[in-house]
């Protein structure tokens, strides 16, 4: 189920909705952290040390690590890093979420007012703070987010995706998501370029896979994805046949959206940065094909396969534009380094597990999500499955921290900046999910 489908779906049954609200009520980091620097455009601090799983191979001496590595926007490093014009500094002081006064977040079921005893992990003490390990957002410029959202709605209407459903885009406030996730830019045009790419990606799911906009023909999914991919990686047919393909592409609003968003992105990104996105979309299309098999064969995937699916179907196509939106370029050699790729995709999987958690109260019980698949496979309660999903998310995050810290010590200024941007993207993604009225009800929207 796609992002836009999940946030605009009817509310779940009362018991599930209440459980989700209880477990996911606080949009704050899992642990107290040092305040985020005030000037968002100068970068943000990353975790102070390699603290997660897998740190035995990446121990860092005291006083070093990602917390001491700023993005390369000052001094000599500033001259070396950007290859594209940087946006002006943000006039808005970044907001830092305030820790709650009581146990209200993930993993606090044993400490809610009813004081019900745990039915699992009886030896584990109650956690007095939200357990979802994630940074705070660097900034939250609501006016900028609204501007991007309104312009995104206008573009969607022009292109023809989500006909008759444009209010879904406006209600979801995708402009705010992009604004939160890319705090290094205050340029609405750059942010809109990223938003167009994101919305066209989600439209593939909603039009072809989930049937939210038009009938989902899973028996034709491979064919439709192949034609859409011919736009992502332009197919060059002999002249006698090229016109027939073009006619099919022009008749499909999803293909038009993909083409137009990629064409627009070229105004703000280098050819190699756009190529990166094209590659990530191809990977996502493979995952959509996998989901089509589940639907066609009426399969319930095992947890391991779903986690593999989340590796391929995550927010990575959005995250891959971090440097392009900020106005610099991470060298291809570093971006393609297997160690960087591993850390980056760990972060991508963690980001989409956040969506699995926060969307539970809105999605249909038959939809695939990590907590529900854990319930199906292990026969545990939904509450325990949520708790275990948080553990999986946190393992991914801690491992990303450890490996990003080690990479930042030896990488280029651009790599340090890109890793900092990835950390900020995760914080913005969490903040949007934690405060969206579509997940928690309008009264809970921040």
C-alpha positions, 0 to 999 in steps of 0.5 A: 500500500503506497504512502498516499493510500495509507494516509488517506485510507478510512480509519481502522477499527476502534481497537486498532486505532486506539492501540496505534494512538497509544503507542505512537502518540509522541513525535519526539526522539527516543533519547535526549540529544544535544540541541540542533544547531540554529542555522539549518543551512550550515548542517546538523549534528549527527550521533555523537558516537558509533553506538549501534549494532555492528560497532565492534568494527567501527569503534571511534575514539572519544571526541570524534564521531559524527557529532563532531563532523559538520557538513562542509559549508564553512571555511576551506571545506565549503569551497571544496564541497558544492558543485551547484549554487547553494540556496540562501540560509534559512531565516527560520530557527530550527525547531527541536521537539521537546521531550514528553513529561510522561511515558506516552510513546512507543514501548510504554504500554506497561506505563500507561494510566491503566498500569496493565501488566506486560504479557511479554518480556516481563523482565524488561523494565518499562521504558519512560520515553518513546522508544523509536530511535530517531532524530528531531527535525532540523526545521519546520517552516509551515509556510514554505511547506504549504507553498510547495504543497499548493504548487504540487497540487496544481502540477498534479492537476495539470499532469492528470494524476489523481483525477478527482482526488487532488484533496488527498495530496493537499490533506497529506501536505506532502510539501511539508514532508519535503520541506522537513526532509530537506532542511538545507534548502529554502528554495520552493522551486528546488523543493517542488522538483523533489516533491514532483518526483516523489508524487510521480513515484507514489502514483505508480503504486496508486494507479498500477498496484493498489488500485486507489485511482484506477483498477489494479490489473495485477496480471498486467502489472509487469507490462505496465511497469515495463512501459513506465520504465521506458520513460525512466530509462528512455527507450529508443525504438526504430522510427517506424515503431517509436510513435506507437510507444509514444502514443501509449506513454502520452495516454498514461498520466503516470508516464507523463508525470514520471517524464515531466518530473525527471525533465524538471529535475534536470534544472536543479540536478546534474546528469549523474544525480538524475541518473541515480534517481532513474536507477533507484526507480528501476529497483522500486519497480522490481519491488512493485512486481514482487508485490503484484505476485503476492496479490495475484497468488494471494500470498502472505510474505514471510517477514524476511521477504517483506524486509527484503521488499522494504530494502527495495521499496522504501524512501530511497528514491526520495532520499537520493536527491538530498545533495541535489536539493541542497545544491552540491553533488556527492561524487559518484565514486563515493555514492557507489561505494558498497560501504556508503550504499549499505549505510544509506539503504539501512537508513532507507529501510528504517525510514519506511518502517516508520511509515509502517508503524504510523500508518497502522491506524489507517490501513486495511488489516489485509494490507502488508505491513511489518507489524501485521506480518509479524503477528501472522508469522509468530502469532503474537499480539499486535502490541508485541508486534509493534514493539518488535517492529520498533526494535527492528527499526532501532537496530537499523538506525543504530547500525546506520549511525555506527557505519556512517560515523566511520565513513564520515571520518575518512570520507570527503566533505561532500560525503560528510555533508550527505550523511548529515543530510541523510540524518536530517532526512530521517528526522524530518520524515519522523516528524511528518509522520508523528504530527500529521493529522491524517495519522492522528486526527486533526486535533493531534496535528502539530 
